[in-house]
Amino acid sequence: MEIEITDKLGALAHPNRLALFRLLMRRYPDAVPAGEIAAALAFKANTASAYLSVLKQAGLISQHRTGTSLMYTADLPGLRGMFDDLLSGCCQNRPGICSPASNEAMPVPTAGRPFNVLFICTGNSARSLLAEAILNQAGEGKFRAFSAGTRPSPGPRPEAAALLQAKGYDTAGLRAKDLQEFAGPEAPQMDFVFTVCDHAANEECPAWPGQPMSAHWGLADPVKSTGTDAERRLAFQQAYGLLRNRIKAFVALPFDTLDRLSLQHRVDDIGRVTISD
């Protein structure tokens, strides 16, 4: 049965269904369990299920099962189809009115014009601070890294600071920062925004000026590791290794040959790297 544009618009007209769809767009291309969606948006399980069913029937999300969990993903072809239907008749496709989104090449980062990159997690005490330190060193002046938390901790975790110091990083300026520090007019304009924890990725973020590229690079929180001191240190080491490998892949991207769409696919793929050293 063909899905009408009114079905898609009607599915998104409800504020809670729109919030759910926006969460899946923030997590794209990851698939998110139904239980995590309900918890993130404070919906009852049966309410979330009803919302998901409407969005699925409208062709805006897709569903598959992994083990005992139902997993949901935003359906980009369905969303693009809705936009195509909306725009194709509004102006007879006149390019001066309904011009397509720009897919021009990204500029190349240089020491004179480095890319600004923001890493976000909840507490800004471990993963995002590790990423900030790694990129500021690995970027060799062509990347300028920052980090922030949606609910920042009082300061860096001692284990994260000790690990960075042992590996020769300068930790003097590392501190936990509130995300709002980067939302004001005086804040540096970001080129990339990466979330490194699922919880932060599920939350609404400020509207960043300049439309920076974003991706989700989620990984397990070493702060929540249990066991002996050695096992906890290993969890921080593994988080460091995984972030380092992702960041090495990021700074090595051929920015001069990639358009924005291709670059988006590449940074999404980097978020799927699961090997640490």
N, C-alpha and C positions, 0 to 999 in steps of 0.2 A: 504494500500500500504506500502510495506516494505521500510524503510528509509535506504539508503546506507550510508556507512561511508564517502563517498565523499561529500554527501549532508551536513553532519555535519561539516566536515572540511571546505567546501566551505562557509558555513554560518559564521564560525568564522574567515575566511580569511580576511574579510573586517575590517579595524581597528576600525571603529565606532561601528559595530555590536559586535566586541570583547569587546570594552569598555562597551557596554550596558550589555552584558552577565556577565562580571566581576562585574558590579555593583549589578546585581541580586544575584551573588554568595556571595558577601559581605553581602547582606541583608538576605540571606537564614537563616531560613525557612520562613521569612516574605514574604507576597505578597505586591507588590509595585504598586501604581496607575500609569497608563501610563503618566499622566500629570506630576507627580513627577519625573519620569524617564527622560522625555524630558527636564524639568527644570534643573535637576541636571547635565545633559550632554550638555546643551545649544543646543538641537536639536529643529527644528521646529516640530510641532505636527504631520504633515503628514509624515515627515522624520522618526521620532521615530516610527510611526505606521508601516511604510514599513519595518524598521529593525526588529521590533517585529514580524511581520508576517513571515519573512524569518526564524528567530530563532525558531518560533513555528512550522513551517512546517518541520524544520530539527529535531524536537523532542528534542530540548535543553531547551525549556521553556514551561510552561503551563499557561493557561489563564482561569480566571473565572470572573464573574460579581458580584459586590457588589453594590446594588443600581444602580446608574447611572455610576459608575466607572468600567472600565476594570482593573483588577488586574493581575499582572504577577509574576511568581515564577520560579526560576531555576529548571529544571527537572533533578535531580541527577541520576535517573535510566538511562535517555537518555545519560547523560555524561559518566556514568560508562560503558554503552554499547559501546560508542565510544572508550574508553580506552581499553576495552576487545578486540575489533576488531583490534585495533592497535597492541596490545602486543601478541595476541594469535599466530600470524604467524611469528613474527619477530625472535623468538628463540625457536620454538617448546615448549614453556612454560618451558624452562630449568630454574630452580629456581636460579641458580647461576648468570643468566643474567637478567631475568625478574621476580625477586622476588617480591611478593606482598608487599604493604605498611605495615609497622610495625603496629601492633595493641596491642603492649605490654601494661602492666599495668603502670599507672602513679606512680611515687614515692609518698610517703606520706609526706606532709609538716611537718616539725619539727622546733623547735626554732633554731636548728643548721643549718638547710637548709630550710628556709621559701620559699614559692612560691612568686615570684614577679608578681604583677598584675597591669596593666596599664588601667586606665579609660580615654576614649577620648570623648570629645565633641568639639563644634566649638570654644566657647569663653574661656573655662576652668575657668569660673567665678562662677558657681553654681553647676550644677548636678555632674560633674566629681569631683569637689572639695569635695562635700558632700560625694560621694562614697569613695574617698581617706581617708577622716577622719573616716568614719564609719568602713571601713575594717581594718584600722590600729589599731582601738580599739577592734573590734569584733574578729579579727584574733588572738589575744592573742599571738603575737610573731611568729605565724606559717605562717603568710601572711604579705608581705610588699607591701603596696599600693602606687601607684604613679598616677598622672593625668596630662593631657596635652590637648592643644587645637590646632586645625588645623589653627585657626586664633585667637590667644589668646587675651583676653581683658587686659586692663592695670592692673587689679587686681581682687580679689574676690569681689563679690557683697556684699554690707553691710548687706543685709537681710540674706544671707547664713552664713556669719561670725557670725552675732548676734545669729542666730538659734543654730549654733554649740556651741557657748560659753554658751548659756543658758542651753544646755544639758550636759555641763561639758567636752566638747572636747577641746583639746589643739590646738589652731589655730595659734600659733606663727609662725610656719613654712609654713603655707598655702600661696601659691602664684600662679598666673597664669603663665603657662609655655608653651613654644612652643614645638610642637610635635618633632621637629628636635633635641631637647635635648636628646631624647631617641633613636635616630637613629644612633648615632656615635659609634665607637668601644669602647669608654670608658664608655658607658651607661650600666646600669645593664641589664642583659639578662632576658627577660620576659618569664614567664610561661603561662600567660593568658593576653589577650588584649580584653577589652570590650568597645564597643561604646555605649554611652548613649543618643545620639541624632541622628535622622534620617539623618540630613545634613552631619554630620561627617562620618556616615556609608556609605553614597553614594560616598565619596571621596576616591581616591587612597591613601593608606597608605604605609609607607616604608616597605621594605622586612625585617621582623624582624629576627635576627639570632636565631637559635635554634628552629624555627618553633613553636612558642607558639600557644596554643589553643585560638580561638577567638569566640566571640558571640556578638550579638546585643541585648542590654538591653534598648531599646529606651523608653523614657517617655517625657511627655510634658515639655516644658521649662518654669519654674516658672518666669523667667525674663520677659517673654512676657505677664504675667498675667496683667489684668486691674481691675479697680474698686477701692474700698476704701483701705486704708492701711491695714485694718483687712483682707480683701479679698486677698490682695497680700501676706500677711504673711501666710495665709492659704494655698496658692499655694505652697509656699516654704516648709511648714510643710508636705503637701501631697507628694511632691517630696522626702523629707527626709524619710517619712514613707515607701514609696514604695521601695526606694533603700535599706533601712535597712532590710526590709523583704526579698528582693532578696539576699542580702549579708549574712543574717543569714542562708538562705537555702544553699548558696554556701559553707560557711565554715563548714556546717554540713554534706556535702556529704561524703559518705564512700569511700574515695580515695583508700584505700587499697584493695577494692573489685571490682573496676571499671577498665576496659580496656579503651583505648583512645576513641574508638568509642562510648562506653556506656557513658563515661564522656561527650563527645561532645553533645550527646542527652540530658543529664541532664542539662548542662549549657544553651543549647538552650531553654529548657523548663522553666528554671528559668526566662529567659527574657520575658516569657508570663505572669508572675505573675502580676496582676493588682490591688491587694488589698494593701492599705497602712493603717498604724495605727496611 
